[in-house]
């Protein structure tokens, strides 16, 4: 917020005053924003930790806040919050498998090798790590 206001040409005294008031009124809450951002992504557009970290840090969030938001993803409460059953596996592994199953349904008429290549590209763009991608691509093709 500070950077954007300064980039728009607002003087520091105005920026500091406005941001101070917004913080005091709890309108700006970086922790809540990071948590909500990650929840949204995990529910509606599953992405790997790498991409989530990049997006949050690019938005100017402190590294500790980003670390805390991403650490919450590994708890049973988080799984429940986003509608998944906790089974002890890493969230990225579970979400990666979900993306593969969902997208594979749309690619039923595509050659197996081409389908896996396309899925791997999608998962990489979504910020999943190879250690999560390769096991997910070994899932059986949905009928």
C-alpha positions in Angstrom: 0.0 0.0 0.0 2.8 2.4 1.0 4.7 1.7 -2.3 1.6 2.2 -4.4 0.7 5.5 -2.8 4.2 6.8 -3.1 4.4 5.7 -6.7 1.2 7.7 -7.3 3.0 10.8 -6.0 1.4 11.1 -2.6 3.7 12.8 0.0 5.1 10.7 2.8 3.2 12.5 5.5 -0.1 11.7 3.8 0.9 8.1 3.0 2.0 7.5 6.6 -1.1 9.0 8.0 -3.5 7.1 5.7 -1.7 3.8 6.2 -1.6 4.4 10.0 -5.3 4.9 10.2 -6.0 1.9 8.0 -3.9 -0.3 10.3 -5.5 1.2 13.4 -9.0 0.4 12.0 -7.7 -3.1 11.0 -8.7 -2.5 7.4 -5.2 -3.5 6.4 -4.1 -6.8 7.9 -1.3 -8.5 6.0 -1.6 -11.7 8.0 -5.3 -12.0 7.2 -4.7 -11.1 3.5 -1.9 -13.8 3.2 -4.2 -16.4 4.8 -7.1 -15.5 2.7 -5.0 -15.4 -0.5 -3.6 -18.9 0.2 -7.1 -20.3 1.1 -8.6 -18.9 -2.1 -5.8 -20.4 -4.2 -6.0 -23.8 -2.5 -9.7 -24.0 -2.9 -10.3 -22.6 -6.4 -7.0 -22.7 -8.3 -4.6 -25.0 -6.5 -1.0 -23.9 -6.7 2.2 -25.0 -5.2 4.0 -23.4 -2.3 6.7 -21.9 -4.7 4.1 -19.9 -6.7 2.1 -18.8 -3.6 5.3 -17.6 -1.9 6.3 -15.7 -5.1 2.9 -14.1 -5.4 2.7 -13.0 -1.8 6.2 -11.6 -1.7 5.6 -9.8 -4.9 2.7 -8.1 -3.2 5.1 -6.7 -0.7 4.3 -9.0 2.3 7.0 -9.6 4.9 8.7 -12.9 4.6 7.7 -14.0 8.1 4.0 -13.4 7.3 4.4 -15.4 4.1 6.1 -18.2 6.0 3.4 -18.3 8.6 0.6 -18.4 6.0 2.3 -21.2 4.1 3.1 -23.2 7.3 -0.6 -23.3 8.2 -1.2 -25.2 5.0 0.3 -28.3 6.6 -2.2 -28.6 9.4 -5.3 -30.8 9.7 -7.3 -27.7 10.4 -6.2 -26.2 7.1 -7.2 -29.3 5.2 -10.7 -29.2 6.8 -10.9 -25.4 6.1 -10.4 -26.0 2.4 -12.7 -29.0 2.2 -10.1 -31.8 2.1 -9.6 -34.9 4.3 -6.4 -34.9 6.3 -4.3 -38.0 5.6 -0.9 -36.8 6.7 0.4 -36.0 3.2 1.8 -32.7 2.2 -0.8 -30.3 0.9 1.1 -29.7 -2.3 1.1 -33.4 -3.1 -2.7 -33.7 -2.5 -3.5 -30.5 -4.5 -1.2 -31.7 -7.3 -3.1 -35.0 -7.5 -6.4 -33.1 -7.6 -5.3 -31.0 -10.5 -4.2 -34.1 -12.4 -7.5 -35.9 -11.8 -9.6 -32.9 -12.7 -7.6 -32.0 -15.9 -7.3 -35.6 -17.0 -11.0 -35.9 -17.3 -10.9 -33.2 -20.0 -8.0 -34.9 -21.8 -9.5 -38.4 -22.1 -9.0 -38.6 -25.9 -5.4 -37.4 -25.9 -2.5 -39.8 -26.2 -1.1 -40.8 -22.7 2.4 -39.3 -23.3 1.0 -36.0 -24.6 -1.5 -35.8 -21.7 1.3 -36.3 -19.1 3.4 -33.7 -20.9 0.6 -31.1 -20.8 -0.2 -31.9 -17.2 3.4 -31.6 -16.2 3.6 -28.2 -17.9 0.4 -27.0 -16.1 1.7 -28.2 -12.7 5.1 -26.5 -13.2 3.3 -23.2 -14.2 1.2 -23.6 -11.0 4.3 -23.7 -8.9 4.4 -27.4 -7.9 7.7 -29.0 -7.3 8.9 -32.1 -9.3 8.8 -34.2 -6.2 5.0 -33.6 -6.1 4.4 -33.6 -9.9 6.0 -37.0 -10.8 4.0 -39.1 -8.3 0.8 -37.3 -9.3 1.4 -38.1 -13.0 1.5 -41.8 -12.2 -2.1 -41.7 -11.2 -4.4 -43.9 -13.3 -6.4 -42.3 -16.1 -10.0 -41.6 -15.0 -12.6 -43.6 -16.9 
